Structure formats: structure tokens, C-alpha cells
Amino acid sequence: MVDSTRVILPAAQAFTSGTLEMSERFTEGFPEQALTWSDFPVNTALLVLATFLLLISLRIFVGIAPLLFDSLTRWKACVNIDASVQLKNDRNTLAVFATLPMALIADRYDFFGAGILDRIPEEWSSLVTLGIIIVWLLVRHLCFYFCLLKAPRQETFRTAHKSFFNYWILAALLLALTAGVIAFTNIPDGTGRSILLYELAVMYLIAILRKSQILLSYCGPLTTFLYLCALEFIPTGALIAGCILL
């Protein structure tokens, strides 16, 4: 049976100036391949930067890792970290470094869903996601300093606030490892997104629990609840609502 959809050109017409001229009807059968997330140069550059930050932070992480993992089960481990100037500085450095991989994972698996990112070109969405996370962290910090002025025990309040960074580091580590497994096993993006969001939610709940335990050791339940609202629930709620409504 002859394929009537293909047009065979004479040799004199098929080759002109040393190139092969193919029928338009034939070439239309090859659709353009869609770009993946890693094909965009900005994402590739940020991945390289995140890898570089990982390499230079390994020594710091090894030194503080026992206390970080201990903080998953004991709130006093957070106090021990803040009691040491060296450990506190190392923790803060790791928290800054962890922000980039968290933003890349959030962008790759579309954590924010429909909203403001739908109007951003795909090649710039990772930078916008990083900016959103940085703004959210800055809002939390501003809320902290506003509440610190009225806190009766400022050092305890400071420790409770900065304990969040312990779990920010651990969450970045957990999500990065999980994202690697998802990519290696070819798990669908939708399923992978759900797994990563569940892990992030669990780490956030642990962070809230440990922070509340630190505050309850020196404050009453009502004061603890009000501080949690000001430092966690309002900024996080504003982030989620803003990404959905904008």
C-alpha cells in the first residue's frame, strides 16, 4: 500500500546547495519537544549554585547534625544550640544556605499551585519563588522584632523564634533527598508533589510543637498561643492566601 501522505521529491529538487529539502507535509509529523524544568538556564545556574553551597556547608552540617536531629524529639536541644555562639552561627549559616534548595524544590514541584506564578514566564518562576520565600522569612522576622519589644523574657523568646531554623534546615535536607528519589524512580510529578508537601507539613508541625514547648517552659498557654499566632500562623496564612488570591 502506498502512503499518500508523503511526497517524494525528485533528486534535483530534494538536494539544493548541499542540503536536503524535505516535504513540509512530512516534517509536520515531528512536533517540537516541550522544555522541561531543568532545560531553562536560570534553573540550571541555580542548581549549580545550590550544589556549591551544599559542598561548602558539609563540614558545618556534620558538626551541628547531632543536635539538629536531637531537636526532632527534644525541645532542649534547641536551647543547647542557642547557648553556644559557634553552634548558633553555624545553624544560621546553614539556614541561609537551605533557602535556595527549598525554593528550587518548591518551584519544580509547584508548591504554591495556581496563583501569581501562573502569570510569570516559566524561565523566571524559580527566581520569583525564591523571592516569595525570602519575603515570607523577612515578614516573620519583622513580626518577631515587633513582639520582642513586649516579651517579658527576651532571650527565651529569641530562642523559640530561631528554633524554626533548625527544622528549616532539616526540612530542606529531607525534601532534597526525597526529590532525588522521586526523580530517580520516575514518580509522577503530582504524586511527588503530594509526598513533598506532606513531609514539609510534618516538619512544620514539629517546629511549631518544639517552639510552643520552649515558650510554655516560661510563659502561660495564652501567651504562647498569641506569640504563635503572631510569629507563625499570621505570616504563613498570609503567604498561602497571597499566592492563591494574587
N, C-alpha and C positions, 0 to 999 in steps of 0.2 A: 504494500500500500504506500502511495506517495504522500509525503507530508506536504500539504498545500500551503501551510503557514510559513514555510521557509522559501526565500527567494535566492536562487543560485545565480550569482553574477558571473559574467564572462571573466576570464583571467585578466584580460586587458583593462577591465573596469575594477576588478577586485583589488589589484595592486596598483596604486598610484604614488609616485615619489617614494617608493620603497616601503609603503605602509599598506596594511590590509584594510580595505574598506568593507565593512560588514553591513548587511541589510539592517535598517532601523527596526524592521519587524522582528528580526532575530535578536537584536541587542535589548529590546524591551523586555525580554524574558528574564533579565538579570536585575532584580531590584537592588537599590543601594542598601548596604548593611548599616543598621542603626548603630549609633555610637553608644558604647557602654560608659558607666560612671568613670572608670579608670582611663578612658580614652581622652578625657579633657586635660589639657596641660596644667591647669591650675590645680586640679586634684592630684595629679602625679607629683607636682612640685611639693604640695603639702604633705603627701605621703612620704616623700624623701626627707622632708624636714622632721616629720614625726618619728621616722626611723632614727635619724641623727640624735634627736632628743632622747629617745629610748636608750641608745648606746651610751650616751654620756651620763645618764641617770642611773645606770645599773648599779654602780658602786654605792651610790646614795641609798638606793632602794634596799640593797642587801643589808645595810647597816640598821635600817629602821623597820624592816619587814616583820621581825618577831613581834614588836609592839603593835604594828598595824593590824596584823592578824589576830593578836590578842584582844584588840579593841572590838572585834566582832562579838565577843562573848562577855567582855568586862568593860564597864564604863571607866574604871580607874586607870585602864591603860591609856585613855585619852588624857587624863590628868598627868600621868607619868611623862607623856610626850611633851606636854606644855611646860613641865617642870624643868626640862633641860633646854637650854638655849640652842645647843647644837642640833638636837633632835627636832626642835620646833622649826628651826630654819631649814633643815633638810625636808621636813614634811611640807613646808610652804613652797619650797622649790619644786618638789615633785607634783604638788597640786597645780602649779602653773603649767608644768610640762604636760600634765594629764589632760588639760583643757583641749589641746589640739586633737588628739586621737578621739576624744569624746565627741567633738564637733564633726569630725570626719565620719565616724560611725553613725551619728545622728543624721547626717546628710545622706550618706549612702543608703541607709535603710528608712529614710523618710519618717523620722520620729515625729515631726511636727504635723504631718499629714497635710490635708487641704488647708489653704490659707495664704499667707503672704508669700510663701516660696513659690506658689503657682505662677506668680507674675514676674518671677526672677528667671533670667536665662539660665539654662542648666549648667553652663560652664562657670557661672559665678555663684551658684547656690551654696557651695561649701564655704565660701568666704562669708556669705550672708548668715549662714548657720553659726559660724564661729562668732560673728558679731553679735548675734542674738544671745548666745550663751554668755559672752563677756558682759553684755549689758545686764543680763539677769544676775550674774555674780556681783556686779557693781551695785545694783539695787539692793541686794541682800546686805552688802557691806554698808551702804548708807543707812539702811534700817537698823543695822547693828549699832552704828555710832550714835544714832538718834536715841535708841533705847539705853545705850551705855551711860548716857548722862543722868538717867534716872535710876540706874541699877544700884542697889544697896551694896552688893559685893561685886565690884567690877572685875576682879581677877577671875572669879568663878564664872561670871557671865562671859568673859572673854574666852575662857577655856571651852565652855559649852558651845559658843559660836564657832570656834575654829576646829572643834571636833568634826564638823562636817567635812573638812578637807581630808580627814583620814579615809572616809568612806568614798569620797570623790576619787581618790587615788585607786582604792580597791575596786571600785565600780569600773573605772577605765581599764584596769588590768583584766577584770572578768569579761567585760564586753569585747575587748580586743581579742582575747583567746577564743571566745565563743564565735566572734565574727570570722576568725581564721578557720575554725572547724566548719562553719556554715559554707564558706567559700570552697573549702576542700571537698566537702561531701555533696556539693551542688544542691543544697536545700533551697527550695523556692524562696524568693525574697519575702513574700508575705508571711510565710511560716517563720523565717529567720527574724523578721521584724518583731513578731509577737514574742518570740523567745527572748530577744534582747530587751524588749520593753518590760517583760516580766522580771528579768534579772535586775534591771535598773530600779523597778518599783520595790523589789525586796531590799536592795541596798539602801534605798532612800528611807524605807520604813525602819531599818536597823539604825540609820543615822538619827532619825527622829527619836527613836527609843532611847539610845545612849545619851543624846542631848537632854532629853527630859529627865533621865536618871541623874545626870550631873546637876541640873537645876533643882531637882527635888531634894538633893542632899543638903541644900542650903535655903531653898525657897519653898513656899507653900504651893499646893496644887493649882490654885487660881492664878498666882503669879507666873508659875511655869506655863500654864496654858496661854496666858496673854503674851508671854515672850515668844512662845512657839508660833502663835498667830502672826506676830509682828515680824519675826525673823524667817519663817519658813512658809507658812500657809498663804499669806498675802502675796509675797513675791512670786511663789511658784504658781499660785492661782492666776495671777496677772499674766505670767508668761504663757500659760496654756490658753487662757481666754484671748490674749492678744494674737497668738498665732492662728487661732480659729476664726476670729472676727475680722482681722485686718485683711 
